[in-house]
Amino acid sequence: MKAYIFPGQGAQFTGMGKELYQTNEKAKQMFEQANEILGFRITDIMFEGSPEELKQTKVTQPAVFLHSVILAATLPDFKPEMVAGHSLGEFSALVANGTLTFEDALKLVSKRALAMQKACEVTPSTMAAVLGLEDKIVEDICSTIQGVVVAANYNCPGQLVISGETSAVEKACEALKEAGAKRALLLPVGGGFHSPMMQPAKEELEQAIKATEFHTPSCPVYQNVTANGVTDPAQIKANLITQLTAPVKWTQSVEQMIQDGASEFTEVGPGKVLVGLVKKINKEAQTHSA
């Protein structure tokens, strides 16, 4: 079975989508439509902007989403049998399987980005990558730290990202290094995503998600929150609302997809981070980049 996977924030690069825009009429129309919906020319920043400009959350999230969704729309024989996305990538996956329209998803992604940026300004928060420790050890150590720090991204065995208040994440990094972590290093992100620090953003996004129509998808989406394949629009909606403050269960999602018959994984969007993670989760998995 063919699984298509979609990257999240962090995969962006200057020039992303430019060739698509220049060589494919359908892609050009979709990019121009996005400029109108967003009210600014995001294509100018994607194609020519500096890494700093691209790194602003309000730009990054729509940019990565657009690159993924428009690339998928131009692929010949694009018939996914299962889809999944990492964090923001879940919105791309929901367009790919027909749950959301391109326009509705872009509006939600833009709202999500602005809400997250606002939440980041309320309390100093951050994320850190922890390498070389079992998930359980990381979870246990985080639970002993004063302040908010939780497991946020289960990326692959031996690679877990933690998230929360800056001071608590820094303390956790020290404790994790003492416990034998190969590395525990702060990430250059805007804030503590997928942690309780995103509660204000979740409340804001919840209203928008509830007001958006979700259609019955053409194939299951393996959602970050549960790591299970879902086809019920109401359930997809509920999981998407929970996603901002809950961990991304990427390892578990990929394992479940393989168990459910996924034989090849194709990453659609900027970068090749996810196919790398899939290989670390299961060496036998067939992977491609679109």
Salt bridges, closest charged atoms under 4 A:
GLU32 OE1 - ARG41 NH1 3.01
ASP44 OD1 - ARG41 NE 3.51
GLU48 OE2 - LYS18 NZ 2.87
GLU52 OE2 - LYS55 NZ 3.48
ASP140 OD1 - LYS136 NZ 2.91
GLU174 OE2 - LYS177 NZ 3.79
GLU204 OE1 - LYS118 NZ 3.23
GLU206 OE2 - LYS210 NZ 2.97
GLU213 OE2 - HIS215 ND1 3.73
GLU264 OE1 - HIS288 NE2 2.89
